[in-house]
Amino acid sequence: YAFLTLGQASPYFQALYEARVAAYGIWKIIDEPSYINNVDFDKGLTKDNLIGDIHFSNVYFSYPSRSDVPILNNLSFHIKCGQTVALVGSSGSGKSTCVQLLQRFYDSQLGSVLIDGKQINQYNLKWLRKHIGVVNQEPVLFHTTIRENILLGSDSATNEQIYEVAKMANAHDFIMQLPNKYETLVGERGAALSGGQKQRIAIARALLRDPKILLLDEATSALDYESEKIVQKALDRVAQGRTTLIIAHRLSTIRNADKIIV
């Protein structure tokens, strides 16, 4: 019986070995020390009111995996509270890197990234990220309901707050036309929804925490013309009263920006 069991299992030995090798590589990465995320979440500067003034001052940055390739080279710019500023440039010029530095996924090697006049690494990391809303090119939706996907922005939000941000994001009307409305399952990675619908849910989720800073990284670049118009209308609305940084290639996306940085 044991021999029979071993014989049945033998075809899987190679797959088991490959999985073990792959797992070793994954755990090696996971065990790498992080000088950002390993900080004490109870420490660091917090404020009663984040204003949203952003200043990059002589910033130099290269990714750890390609330390010999400079991405940002003496970059400086200023975004005043409530301004909408667009960053444009060729692929690989460091536009999305600025978004990552503002979320402190990385720290710059030289220079300063400041929010409200304070070095970004002085702030409590959890507190800082709670005040930043992000909408990326490909929104991450989970295989659950629309309501649950929006609630990822703030799991303590009420139904009224969910409906409010959905209306701001131009999402409420299409949601109410679905058979199960806010209880509709979106499918794996939002497969049951169109690109424009997924993006509007992502906008609603970002708004639920009422961020002072809004980062839009190619938020409409993957959409067709009609979907882009609907999503762009929502983005123009939600940017009002917030410090907004837009990463974009299309002129239609940045036409309402207060300043364009090339």
SENU-518186 format. One line per 2 residues: number of its first residue (from 1); their letters; for each residue x, y negated, z negated of N, C-alpha, C. Coordinates in nm, 3 decimals. Example, Ala and Ser with C-alpha at 12.3 -4.5 7.8 and 13.67 -1.06 7.14 Angstrom:
# residues 2
1) as) 1.319:0.569:-0.780:1.230:0.450:-0.780:1.320:0.330:-0.780; 1.285:0.225:-0.708:1.367:0.106:-0.714:1.290:-0.003:-0.787
***
This chain:
# residues 262
1) ya) 0.084:0.121:0.000:0.000:0.000:0.000:0.086:-0.125:0.000; 0.193:-0.122:-0.082:0.284:-0.236:-0.086:0.353:-0.255:0.048
3) fl) 0.390:-0.145:0.111:0.455:-0.153:0.242:0.361:-0.214:0.346; 0.234:-0.173:0.339:0.136:-0.225:0.432:0.117:-0.376:0.412
5) tl) 0.113:-0.418:0.286:0.097:-0.560:0.256:0.217:-0.640:0.306; 0.337:-0.585:0.284:0.458:-0.652:0.331:0.459:-0.660:0.483
7) gq) 0.414:-0.555:0.547:0.409:-0.555:0.692:0.312:-0.659:0.746; 0.200:-0.671:0.678:0.103:-0.771:0.721:0.155:-0.913:0.701
9) as) 0.237:-0.931:0.598:0.288:-1.065:0.565:0.408:-1.104:0.649; 0.478:-1.008:0.707:0.603:-1.037:0.776:0.591:-1.141:0.888
11) py) 0.480:-1.146:0.963:0.472:-1.250:1.068:0.475:-1.392:1.012; 0.445:-1.406:0.884:0.437:-1.540:0.825:0.568:-1.584:0.760
13) fq) 0.668:-1.496:0.757:0.794:-1.530:0.690:0.859:-1.653:0.753; 0.861:-1.658:0.887:0.924:-1.771:0.955:0.852:-1.902:0.923
15) al) 0.718:-1.896:0.925:0.640:-2.016:0.894:0.663:-2.060:0.750; 0.674:-1.962:0.660:0.699:-1.994:0.519:0.835:-2.060:0.502
17) ye) 0.935:-2.008:0.573:1.069:-2.066:0.565:1.069:-2.209:0.618; 1.003:-2.231:0.733:0.999:-2.365:0.791:0.926:-2.463:0.700
19) ar) 0.819:-2.415:0.637:0.744:-2.500:0.544:0.830:-2.537:0.424; 0.908:-2.442:0.378:0.994:-2.467:0.262:1.102:-2.571:0.296
21) va) 1.160:-2.559:0.415:1.260:-2.657:0.458:1.198:-2.795:0.471; 1.079:-2.801:0.530:1.010:-2.929:0.546:0.976:-2.990:0.411
23) ay) 0.930:-2.906:0.318:0.893:-2.955:0.185:1.014:-3.011:0.112; 1.129:-2.947:0.132:1.252:-2.997:0.069:1.282:-3.139:0.115
25) gi) 1.269:-3.161:0.247:1.294:-3.295:0.299:1.196:-3.398:0.246; 1.069:-3.357:0.235:0.966:-3.449:0.184:0.992:-3.485:0.039
27) wk) 1.020:-3.384:-0.044:1.044:-3.411:-0.187:1.172:-3.491:-0.209; 1.268:-3.473:-0.120:1.391:-3.552:-0.131:1.361:-3.700:-0.112
29) ii) 1.272:-3.730:-0.016:1.232:-3.869:0.006:1.152:-3.921:-0.112; 1.058:-3.840:-0.162:0.974:-3.881:-0.275:1.059:-3.910:-0.398
31) de) 1.164:-3.831:-0.418:1.248:-3.847:-0.537:1.348:-3.961:-0.526; 1.359:-4.022:-0.407:1.449:-4.136:-0.393:1.404:-4.249:-0.484
33) ps) 1.495:-4.310:-0.558:1.455:-4.420:-0.648:1.406:-4.540:-0.569; 1.297:-4.601:-0.616:1.245:-4.723:-0.556:1.270:-4.838:-0.652
35) yi) 1.339:-4.938:-0.603:1.371:-5.052:-0.689:1.256:-5.152:-0.697; 1.150:-5.124:-0.622:1.032:-5.212:-0.627:0.918:-5.144:-0.702
37) nn) 0.878:-5.025:-0.659:0.762:-4.960:-0.718:0.789:-4.895:-0.852; 0.915:-4.885:-0.893:0.946:-4.828:-1.024:0.947:-4.932:-1.134
39) vd) 0.910:-5.054:-1.102:0.909:-5.158:-1.203:0.794:-5.134:-1.299; 0.805:-5.192:-1.417:0.700:-5.182:-1.518:0.582:-5.269:-1.475
41) fd) 0.467:-5.206:-1.451:0.351:-5.280:-1.402:0.293:-5.373:-1.508; 0.337:-5.360:-1.633:0.290:-5.449:-1.738:0.375:-5.574:-1.750
43) kg) 0.485:-5.578:-1.677:0.576:-5.692:-1.686:0.567:-5.777:-1.559; 0.621:-5.896:-1.569:0.621:-5.986:-1.455:0.521:-6.098:-1.471
45) lt) 0.539:-6.199:-1.391:0.460:-6.321:-1.399:0.319:-6.300:-1.344; 0.220:-6.347:-1.417:0.082:-6.356:-1.368:0.033:-6.499:-1.392
47) kd) -0.068:-6.538:-1.316:-0.123:-6.673:-1.328:-0.275:-6.665:-1.333; -0.335:-6.764:-1.397:-0.481:-6.769:-1.399:-0.537:-6.797:-1.260
49) nl) -0.460:-6.868:-1.180:-0.510:-6.907:-1.048:-0.396:-6.910:-0.948; -0.397:-6.818:-0.853:-0.298:-6.819:-0.745:-0.342:-6.922:-0.641
51) ig) -0.252:-7.012:-0.606:-0.285:-7.117:-0.509:-0.273:-7.063:-0.366; -0.163:-6.991:-0.338:-0.146:-6.933:-0.205:-0.049:-7.006:-0.116
53) di) 0.041:-7.084:-0.173:0.145:-7.154:-0.097:0.260:-7.056:-0.070; 0.297:-7.039:0.058:0.399:-6.941:0.097:0.519:-7.012:0.159
55) hf) 0.639:-6.969:0.118:0.760:-7.032:0.170:0.868:-6.926:0.191; 0.911:-6.909:0.315:1.028:-6.827:0.347:1.146:-6.923:0.361
57) sn) 1.253:-6.900:0.286:1.367:-6.990:0.287:1.495:-6.914:0.318; 1.547:-6.932:0.441:1.674:-6.871:0.484:1.678:-6.721:0.457
59) vy) 1.575:-6.652:0.502:1.560:-6.509:0.473:1.637:-6.425:0.575; 1.716:-6.332:0.522:1.786:-6.231:0.602:1.733:-6.094:0.560
61) fs) 1.707:-6.009:0.660:1.657:-5.875:0.625:1.692:-5.775:0.733; 1.729:-5.655:0.690:1.742:-5.539:0.778:1.689:-5.418:0.701
63) yp) 1.631:-5.323:0.772:1.575:-5.205:0.707:1.686:-5.114:0.655; 1.664:-5.051:0.539:1.768:-4.965:0.480:1.817:-4.856:0.574
65) sr) 1.726:-4.802:0.656:1.765:-4.694:0.748:1.846:-4.745:0.866; 1.842:-4.877:0.890:1.919:-4.938:1.001:1.983:-5.066:0.950
67) sd) 2.067:-5.051:0.852:2.123:-5.169:0.785:2.211:-5.254:0.875; 2.258:-5.195:0.987:2.344:-5.270:1.078:2.264:-5.347:1.184
69) vp) 2.131:-5.335:1.180:2.046:-5.403:1.278:1.968:-5.513:1.208; 2.007:-5.639:1.226:1.935:-5.748:1.159:1.796:-5.769:1.220
71) il) 1.696:-5.777:1.134:1.559:-5.800:1.180:1.522:-5.948:1.164; 1.549:-6.002:1.045:1.528:-6.144:1.020:1.663:-6.208:0.994
73) nn) 1.688:-6.317:1.062:1.819:-6.382:1.055:1.801:-6.530:1.025; 1.812:-6.565:0.896:1.800:-6.704:0.853:1.663:-6.763:0.886
75) ls) 1.558:-6.687:0.855:1.421:-6.730:0.885:1.368:-6.823:0.776; 1.311:-6.934:0.817:1.249:-7.028:0.723:1.119:-7.080:0.782
77) fh) 1.014:-7.080:0.702:0.888:-7.145:0.740:0.805:-7.166:0.614; 0.706:-7.252:0.626:0.623:-7.288:0.511:0.476:-7.283:0.553
79) ik) 0.394:-7.217:0.472:0.250:-7.214:0.494:0.184:-7.277:0.372; 0.119:-7.387:0.392:0.053:-7.454:0.281:-0.076:-7.381:0.243
81) cg) -0.116:-7.400:0.119:-0.240:-7.340:0.070:-0.356:-7.372:0.163; -0.429:-7.268:0.204:-0.546:-7.286:0.289:-0.518:-7.296:0.437
83) qt) -0.391:-7.299:0.476:-0.356:-7.306:0.618:-0.367:-7.170:0.685; -0.394:-7.172:0.815:-0.386:-7.053:0.899:-0.268:-7.070:0.992
85) va) -0.171:-6.980:0.980:-0.048:-6.988:1.059:-0.030:-6.858:1.137; 0.007:-6.871:1.264:0.028:-6.755:1.350:0.177:-6.734:1.374
87) lv) 0.220:-6.609:1.364:0.356:-6.569:1.401:0.349:-6.495:1.534; 0.418:-6.545:1.633:0.419:-6.480:1.764:0.564:-6.453:1.805
89) gs) 0.580:-6.353:1.889:0.714:-6.317:1.934:0.713:-6.179:1.996; 0.823:-6.140:2.052:0.833:-6.010:2.119:0.830:-5.898:2.017
91) sg) 0.801:-5.777:2.064:0.800:-5.660:1.976:0.938:-5.640:1.915; 0.942:-5.613:1.786:1.068:-5.592:1.717:1.135:-5.718:1.668
93) sg) 1.067:-5.832:1.681:1.128:-5.959:1.639:1.112:-5.987:1.490; 1.036:-5.902:1.420:1.027:-5.916:1.275:0.896:-5.973:1.223
95) ks) 0.795:-5.982:1.309:0.667:-6.039:1.266:0.602:-5.955:1.156; 0.588:-5.827:1.180:0.526:-5.739:1.080:0.615:-5.724:0.957
97) tc) 0.744:-5.743:0.974:0.836:-5.738:0.859:0.801:-5.848:0.759; 0.762:-5.964:0.808:0.722:-6.073:0.718:0.602:-6.033:0.633
99) vq) 0.508:-5.961:0.695:0.391:-5.912:0.623:0.433:-5.814:0.514; 0.528:-5.727:0.546:0.575:-5.628:0.449:0.652:-5.693:0.334
101) ll) 0.727:-5.797:0.363:0.800:-5.868:0.257:0.703:-5.938:0.163; 0.594:-5.993:0.217:0.496:-6.061:0.133:0.423:-5.964:0.041
103) qr) 0.411:-5.837:0.083:0.350:-5.736:-0.003:0.453:-5.667:-0.092; 0.577:-5.705:-0.077:0.690:-5.646:-0.148:0.704:-5.496:-0.126
105) fy) 0.682:-5.454:-0.002:0.721:-5.318:0.034:0.873:-5.311:0.044; 0.934:-5.426:0.073:1.079:-5.443:0.075:1.112:-5.577:0.013
107) ds) 1.238:-5.594:-0.025:1.290:-5.724:-0.067:1.395:-5.768:0.033; 1.405:-5.897:0.055:1.505:-5.950:0.148:1.645:-5.933:0.090
109) ql) 1.745:-5.918:0.179:1.884:-5.907:0.133:1.938:-6.043:0.089; 1.903:-6.147:0.163:1.946:-6.283:0.130:1.828:-6.378:0.152
111) gs) 1.835:-6.493:0.090:1.729:-6.590:0.103:1.617:-6.565:0.004; 1.511:-6.643:0.017:1.402:-6.638:-0.081:1.267:-6.632:-0.012
113) vl) 1.180:-6.549:-0.067:1.038:-6.549:-0.032:0.964:-6.598:-0.156; 0.896:-6.711:-0.143:0.832:-6.773:-0.258:0.682:-6.786:-0.237
115) id) 0.608:-6.765:-0.344:0.464:-6.792:-0.347:0.438:-6.888:-0.461; 0.375:-6.999:-0.429:0.350:-7.105:-0.527:0.479:-7.150:-0.596
117) gk) 0.588:-7.153:-0.519:0.714:-7.204:-0.570:0.794:-7.107:-0.654; 0.745:-6.985:-0.672:0.815:-6.884:-0.752:0.865:-6.771:-0.662
119) qi) 0.984:-6.720:-0.693:1.035:-6.604:-0.621:0.934:-6.490:-0.631; 0.908:-6.425:-0.519:0.804:-6.323:-0.515:0.834:-6.206:-0.610
121) nq) 0.964:-6.179:-0.633:0.998:-6.067:-0.722:0.983:-6.101:-0.870; 0.944:-6.225:-0.901:0.917:-6.261:-1.040:0.775:-6.223:-1.082
123) yn) 0.688:-6.203:-0.982:0.548:-6.174:-1.013:0.528:-6.028:-1.052; 0.427:-6.006:-1.135:0.381:-5.870:-1.162:0.332:-5.810:-1.030
125) lk) 0.387:-5.694:-0.993:0.363:-5.639:-0.860:0.216:-5.604:-0.838; 0.155:-5.540:-0.936:0.014:-5.501:-0.923:-0.074:-5.624:-0.911
127) wl) -0.045:-5.726:-0.991:-0.123:-5.850:-0.988:-0.108:-5.919:-0.853; 0.015:-5.923:-0.802:0.042:-5.988:-0.673:-0.038:-5.923:-0.561
129) rk) -0.033:-5.791:-0.554:-0.100:-5.721:-0.444:-0.252:-5.732:-0.454; -0.305:-5.752:-0.573:-0.450:-5.770:-0.588:-0.496:-5.901:-0.526
131) hi) -0.405:-5.996:-0.510:-0.441:-6.127:-0.455:-0.410:-6.139:-0.306; -0.372:-6.027:-0.245:-0.340:-6.027:-0.102:-0.432:-5.929:-0.030
133) gv) -0.500:-5.977:0.073:-0.582:-5.890:0.156:-0.512:-5.865:0.289; -0.518:-5.742:0.337:-0.446:-5.704:0.459:-0.541:-5.634:0.556
135) vn) -0.536:-5.675:0.682:-0.608:-5.605:0.788:-0.507:-5.572:0.897; -0.485:-5.443:0.920:-0.386:-5.399:1.018:-0.450:-5.365:1.152
137) qe) -0.367:-5.335:1.248:-0.414:-5.301:1.383:-0.501:-5.176:1.380; -0.459:-5.074:1.308:-0.534:-4.949:1.298:-0.580:-4.933:1.154
139) pv) -0.706:-4.965:1.124:-0.754:-4.956:0.986:-0.757:-4.812:0.936; -0.726:-4.795:0.810:-0.728:-4.662:0.748:-0.864:-4.642:0.683
141) lf) -0.945:-4.554:0.742:-1.073:-4.518:0.684:-1.070:-4.371:0.645; -1.134:-4.340:0.533:-1.133:-4.203:0.482:-1.265:-4.133:0.514
143) ht) -1.261:-4.001:0.512:-1.378:-3.920:0.548:-1.479:-3.922:0.434; -1.541:-4.037:0.418:-1.644:-4.054:0.317:-1.741:-4.160:0.369
145) ti) -1.825:-4.215:0.283:-1.927:-4.309:0.329:-1.869:-4.448:0.356; -1.946:-4.528:0.427:-1.907:-4.667:0.450:-1.894:-4.740:0.317
147) re) -1.988:-4.716:0.227:-1.984:-4.780:0.096:-1.853:-4.749:0.023; -1.816:-4.622:0.020:-1.695:-4.582:-0.051:-1.570:-4.641:0.015
149) ni) -1.570:-4.651:0.145:-1.455:-4.710:0.215:-1.441:-4.858:0.183; -1.551:-4.930:0.173:-1.544:-5.071:0.136:-1.502:-5.085:-0.010
151) ll) -1.551:-4.996:-0.095:-1.521:-5.002:-0.239:-1.374:-4.981:-0.270; -1.297:-4.931:-0.176:-1.153:-4.916:-0.200:-1.088:-5.051:-0.225
153) gs) -1.153:-5.159:-0.181:-1.101:-5.293:-0.209:-1.117:-5.332:-0.354; -1.220:-5.281:-0.420:-1.244:-5.309:-0.562:-1.353:-5.215:-0.609
155) ds) -1.313:-5.109:-0.681:-1.409:-5.004:-0.714:-1.513:-5.044:-0.817; -1.502:-5.163:-0.873:-1.600:-5.209:-0.971:-1.704:-5.303:-0.910
157) at) -1.701:-5.321:-0.780:-1.791:-5.416:-0.714:-1.935:-5.367:-0.717; -2.028:-5.460:-0.720:-2.171:-5.429:-0.717:-2.219:-5.415:-0.573
159) ne) -2.341:-5.361:-0.557:-2.399:-5.351:-0.423:-2.412:-5.488:-0.358; -2.451:-5.587:-0.437:-2.467:-5.722:-0.383:-2.335:-5.775:-0.329
161) qi) -2.226:-5.748:-0.398:-2.095:-5.792:-0.351:-2.054:-5.719:-0.224; -2.087:-5.591:-0.216:-2.057:-5.513:-0.095:-2.133:-5.570:0.024
163) ye) -2.261:-5.598:0.005:-2.342:-5.653:0.114:-2.291:-5.791:0.156; -2.248:-5.870:0.059:-2.201:-6.005:0.089:-2.077:-6.002:0.177
165) va) -1.978:-5.919:0.141:-1.855:-5.915:0.222:-1.881:-5.850:0.357; -1.975:-5.755:0.362:-2.009:-5.693:0.491:-2.071:-5.796:0.585
167) km) -2.153:-5.884:0.531:-2.212:-5.990:0.613:-2.104:-6.086:0.662; -2.011:-6.121:0.574:-1.901:-6.210:0.614:-1.817:-6.149:0.725
169) an) -1.805:-6.016:0.723:-1.723:-5.945:0.821:-1.801:-5.906:0.946; -1.925:-5.955:0.959:-2.011:-5.919:1.073:-2.034:-5.768:1.081
171) ah) -2.041:-5.702:0.966:-2.059:-5.557:0.963:-2.198:-5.516:0.915; -2.264:-5.600:0.839:-2.390:-5.561:0.773:-2.497:-5.521:0.874
173) df) -2.511:-5.595:0.982:-2.619:-5.568:1.077:-2.604:-5.431:1.142; -2.484:-5.397:1.188:-2.468:-5.266:1.253:-2.479:-5.153:1.151
175) im) -2.437:-5.178:1.028:-2.448:-5.075:0.924:-2.595:-5.044:0.896; -2.677:-5.148:0.889:-2.819:-5.129:0.858:-2.894:-5.060:0.971
177) ql) -2.837:-5.056:1.091:-2.899:-4.986:1.203:-2.865:-4.837:1.205; -2.769:-4.796:1.124:-2.732:-4.654:1.116:-2.836:-4.578:1.034
179) pn) -2.859:-4.450:1.064:-2.962:-4.373:0.994:-2.947:-4.374:0.842; -2.824:-4.361:0.794:-2.800:-4.357:0.650:-2.740:-4.486:0.596
181) ky) -2.737:-4.586:0.681:-2.690:-4.719:0.640:-2.553:-4.711:0.571; -2.543:-4.763:0.449:-2.413:-4.767:0.380:-2.368:-4.629:0.332
183) et) -2.458:-4.531:0.337:-2.421:-4.394:0.297:-2.379:-4.310:0.417; -2.362:-4.372:0.532:-2.320:-4.301:0.653:-2.176:-4.254:0.638
185) lv) -2.151:-4.127:0.670:-2.014:-4.075:0.670:-1.942:-4.123:0.796; -1.822:-4.174:0.778:-1.750:-4.233:0.892:-1.667:-4.131:0.969
187) ge) -1.649:-4.011:0.913:-1.567:-3.911:0.980:-1.419:-3.928:0.949; -1.340:-3.832:0.992:-1.196:-3.837:0.970:-1.137:-3.957:1.042
189) rg) -1.069:-4.045:0.966:-1.008:-4.166:1.020:-1.110:-4.256:1.091; -1.237:-4.247:1.047:-1.341:-4.332:1.104:-1.385:-4.290:1.243
191) aa) -1.374:-4.161:1.274:-1.401:-4.113:1.410:-1.545:-4.136:1.455; -1.638:-4.149:1.361:-1.779:-4.168:1.396:-1.811:-4.313:1.433
193) ls) -1.713:-4.402:1.420:-1.736:-4.544:1.446:-1.651:-4.593:1.563; -1.693:-4.702:1.624:-1.612:-4.763:1.730:-1.496:-4.840:1.668
195) gg) -1.402:-4.881:1.752:-1.287:-4.957:1.703:-1.328:-5.086:1.635; -1.423:-5.158:1.697:-1.468:-5.283:1.638:-1.540:-5.263:1.506
197) qk) -1.619:-5.157:1.496:-1.689:-5.127:1.371:-1.591:-5.092:1.259; -1.492:-5.012:1.291:-1.390:-4.977:1.190:-1.318:-5.101:1.141
199) qr) -1.286:-5.190:1.234:-1.211:-5.309:1.196:-1.294:-5.400:1.106; -1.424:-5.409:1.132:-1.510:-5.493:1.049:-1.526:-5.436:0.908
201) ia) -1.528:-5.305:0.897:-1.532:-5.244:0.764:-1.401:-5.271:0.690; -1.290:-5.266:0.763:-1.160:-5.296:0.701:-1.155:-5.441:0.653
203) ia) -1.214:-5.532:0.730:-1.218:-5.673:0.688:-1.302:-5.688:0.562; -1.418:-5.622:0.558:-1.503:-5.628:0.439:-1.429:-5.575:0.317
205) ra) -1.357:-5.467:0.335:-1.280:-5.409:0.224:-1.174:-5.507:0.174; -1.105:-5.573:0.266:-1.003:-5.670:0.226:-1.063:-5.788:0.152
207) ll) -1.185:-5.826:0.188:-1.249:-5.942:0.126:-1.306:-5.912:-0.012; -1.329:-5.785:-0.041:-1.398:-5.749:-0.164:-1.323:-5.795:-0.289
209) rd) -1.192:-5.803:-0.281:-1.114:-5.850:-0.395:-1.096:-6.002:-0.394; -1.158:-6.069:-0.296:-1.152:-6.215:-0.283:-1.008:-6.265:-0.285
211) pk) -0.925:-6.222:-0.189:-0.783:-6.257:-0.191:-0.758:-6.403:-0.158; -0.656:-6.460:-0.220:-0.615:-6.596:-0.187:-0.530:-6.598:-0.061
213) il) -0.462:-6.485:-0.034:-0.376:-6.474:0.084:-0.429:-6.362:0.172; -0.444:-6.390:0.301:-0.496:-6.292:0.396:-0.391:-6.269:0.505
215) ll) -0.353:-6.143:0.524:-0.252:-6.106:0.624:-0.320:-6.025:0.734; -0.315:-6.075:0.856:-0.380:-6.011:0.970:-0.272:-5.967:1.069
217) de) -0.243:-5.838:1.069:-0.134:-5.785:1.151:-0.190:-5.718:1.276; -0.194:-5.793:1.387:-0.248:-5.742:1.514:-0.389:-5.686:1.495
219) at) -0.473:-5.757:1.421:-0.603:-5.704:1.379:-0.700:-5.682:1.494; -0.679:-5.746:1.609:-0.772:-5.729:1.722:-0.705:-5.674:1.847
221) sa) -0.578:-5.641:1.840:-0.503:-5.607:1.961:-0.548:-5.476:2.025; -0.610:-5.386:1.948:-0.651:-5.257:2.002:-0.797:-5.256:2.047
223) ld) -0.864:-5.372:2.044:-1.006:-5.378:2.074:-1.032:-5.425:2.216; -1.147:-5.385:2.271:-1.188:-5.437:2.401:-1.239:-5.580:2.384
225) ye) -1.267:-5.645:2.496:-1.300:-5.788:2.493:-1.423:-5.817:2.408; -1.530:-5.740:2.425:-1.653:-5.767:2.350:-1.634:-5.743:2.201
227) se) -1.566:-5.635:2.166:-1.541:-5.606:2.024:-1.450:-5.712:1.963; -1.352:-5.757:2.042:-1.260:-5.858:1.992:-1.334:-5.987:1.957
229) ki) -1.430:-6.027:2.040:-1.506:-6.149:2.014:-1.580:-6.141:1.881; -1.641:-6.026:1.855:-1.718:-6.009:1.731:-1.625:-6.011:1.610
231) vq) -1.514:-5.936:1.620:-1.420:-5.928:1.508:-1.351:-6.062:1.486; -1.314:-6.130:1.596:-1.247:-6.259:1.583:-1.337:-6.362:1.517
233) ka) -1.464:-6.358:1.548:-1.559:-6.449:1.483:-1.560:-6.425:1.333; -1.556:-6.298:1.293:-1.552:-6.266:1.150:-1.423:-6.314:1.086
235) ld) -1.311:-6.294:1.156:-1.182:-6.335:1.101:-1.173:-6.487:1.085; -1.225:-6.560:1.183:-1.225:-6.706:1.173:-1.305:-6.753:1.052
237) rv) -1.414:-6.682:1.024:-1.499:-6.719:0.911:-1.430:-6.690:0.778; -1.372:-6.571:0.766:-1.316:-6.531:0.636:-1.184:-6.602:0.606
239) aq) -1.119:-6.657:0.709:-0.992:-6.728:0.686:-1.014:-6.863:0.619; -1.134:-6.915:0.624:-1.161:-7.046:0.566:-1.140:-7.044:0.415
241) gr) -1.059:-7.139:0.367:-1.034:-7.148:0.224:-0.926:-7.053:0.174; -0.863:-6.978:0.265:-0.757:-6.886:0.226:-0.629:-6.920:0.304
243) tt) -0.516:-6.885:0.246:-0.390:-6.894:0.319:-0.382:-6.771:0.408; -0.376:-6.792:0.539:-0.386:-6.680:0.633:-0.265:-6.676:0.725
245) li) -0.203:-6.559:0.733:-0.091:-6.537:0.825:-0.137:-6.438:0.931; -0.131:-6.480:1.056:-0.177:-6.397:1.168:-0.057:-6.351:1.250
247) ia) -0.051:-6.220:1.273:0.046:-6.163:1.367:-0.032:-6.126:1.492; 0.005:-6.182:1.607:-0.077:-6.157:1.725:0.002:-6.182:1.853
249) hr) -0.050:-6.122:1.962:0.002:-6.148:2.095:-0.098:-6.228:2.179; -0.226:-6.203:2.156:-0.330:-6.266:2.237:-0.353:-6.411:2.195
251) ls) -0.362:-6.499:2.294:-0.387:-6.640:2.268:-0.522:-6.660:2.201; -0.621:-6.578:2.237:-0.755:-6.593:2.180:-0.755:-6.571:2.030
253) ti) -0.659:-6.495:1.980:-0.654:-6.464:1.837:-0.599:-6.580:1.757; -0.515:-6.662:1.818:-0.445:-6.766:1.741:-0.488:-6.908:1.779
255) rn) -0.594:-6.918:1.859:-0.632:-7.051:1.909:-0.675:-7.146:1.798; -0.724:-7.093:1.686:-0.770:-7.178:1.576:-0.664:-7.195:1.466
257) ad) -0.543:-7.148:1.490:-0.438:-7.160:1.388:-0.396:-7.305:1.370; -0.363:-7.340:1.247:-0.313:-7.475:1.219:-0.171:-7.494:1.271
259) ki) -0.097:-7.383:1.277:0.044:-7.390:1.318:0.082:-7.257:1.381; 0.165:-7.261:1.484:0.214:-7.140:1.550:0.366:-7.138:1.539
261) iv) 0.418:-7.029:1.485:0.563:-7.012:1.468:0.611:-6.908:1.568; 0.709:-6.944:1.649:0.760:-6.854:1.753:0.897:-6.804:1.713
***
